[in-house]
Amino acid sequence: MTAINKVLIFAGVTLVLAGVGLGFRSVSAGGATCGSVFQPAGGITPMACDGRLNNSGTLVTLVLVAGGLCLAAAFTVKVVRDRVAA
């Protein structure tokens, strides 16, 4: 395994775990608890929660996609390197 693979795998796993952690982080707006991206608060929530949850959802999505791209890049580097070596 090359150094670039190790870095990409570490970065990918870190970003995926950070995205999951951000997804479970509680969001509040105007003193009201909105819940988290993965589990919004039950019942009627204030309109201010919609924007906060959307922004948090976008951030979580971007972090998870970045982690997935790092892991895909590590896999691609490994496959290409194995084919070149064969």
C-alpha positions as CSV (number, residue, x, y, z in Angstrom):
1,M,0.0,0.0,0.0
2,T,1.4,3.4,-1.0
3,A,1.6,6.4,1.2
4,I,-1.0,8.2,-1.0
5,N,-3.4,5.3,-0.4
6,K,-2.9,5.6,3.3
7,V,-3.5,9.3,3.3
8,L,-6.6,9.0,1.1
9,I,-8.1,6.2,3.2
10,F,-7.4,8.1,6.5
11,A,-8.9,11.3,5.1
12,G,-11.9,9.4,3.7
13,V,-12.7,7.5,6.9
14,T,-12.2,10.7,8.9
15,L,-14.6,12.7,6.7
16,V,-17.2,10.0,6.7
17,L,-17.1,9.7,10.5
18,A,-17.2,13.5,10.8
19,G,-20.2,13.7,8.5
20,V,-22.1,11.1,10.6
21,G,-21.2,13.0,13.7
22,L,-22.4,16.2,12.2
23,G,-25.6,14.5,11.2
24,F,-26.4,13.5,14.8
25,R,-25.5,16.9,16.2
26,S,-28.5,18.8,17.6
27,V,-29.5,22.0,15.9
28,S,-31.4,24.8,17.6
29,A,-32.9,28.0,16.2
30,G,-34.4,30.9,18.3
31,G,-34.2,28.9,21.5
32,A,-36.1,26.0,20.1
33,T,-34.5,22.6,19.7
34,C,-34.9,21.4,16.1
35,G,-33.4,18.0,16.5
36,S,-30.7,16.7,14.1
37,V,-30.3,16.2,10.4
38,F,-30.9,12.4,10.8
39,Q,-33.8,12.8,13.2
40,P,-35.6,16.1,13.3
41,A,-37.6,17.0,16.4
42,G,-41.1,15.5,16.5
43,G,-44.2,17.6,16.4
44,I,-44.5,21.1,15.1
45,T,-41.2,22.9,14.8
46,P,-40.7,26.6,14.2
47,M,-40.1,27.9,10.6
48,A,-36.6,28.9,11.7
49,C,-35.7,25.2,12.0
50,D,-36.3,24.6,8.3
51,G,-33.4,26.8,7.2
52,R,-31.1,25.5,9.9
53,L,-31.8,21.9,9.2
54,N,-31.4,22.5,5.5
55,N,-28.0,24.1,6.0
56,S,-26.9,21.4,8.3
57,G,-28.1,18.7,5.8
58,T,-26.1,20.4,3.0
59,L,-23.0,20.4,5.2
60,V,-23.4,16.8,6.2
61,T,-24.0,15.8,2.5
62,L,-20.9,17.6,1.4
63,V,-18.7,16.1,4.1
64,L,-20.0,12.6,3.4
65,V,-19.5,13.0,-0.4
66,A,-15.9,14.3,0.1
67,G,-15.2,11.3,2.3
68,G,-16.6,8.9,-0.3
69,L,-14.6,10.6,-3.0
70,C,-11.4,10.1,-1.0
71,L,-12.2,6.4,-0.5
72,A,-13.0,6.0,-4.2
73,A,-9.8,7.7,-5.1
74,A,-7.8,5.4,-2.8
75,F,-9.5,2.4,-4.5
76,T,-8.8,3.7,-7.9
77,V,-5.1,4.3,-7.1
78,K,-4.8,0.8,-5.8
79,V,-6.5,-0.8,-8.9
80,V,-4.4,1.3,-11.3
81,R,-1.2,0.5,-9.4
82,D,-2.0,-3.2,-9.3
83,R,-2.7,-3.3,-13.1
84,V,0.5,-1.5,-13.9
85,A,2.5,-3.9,-11.7
86,A,0.9,-6.9,-13.4
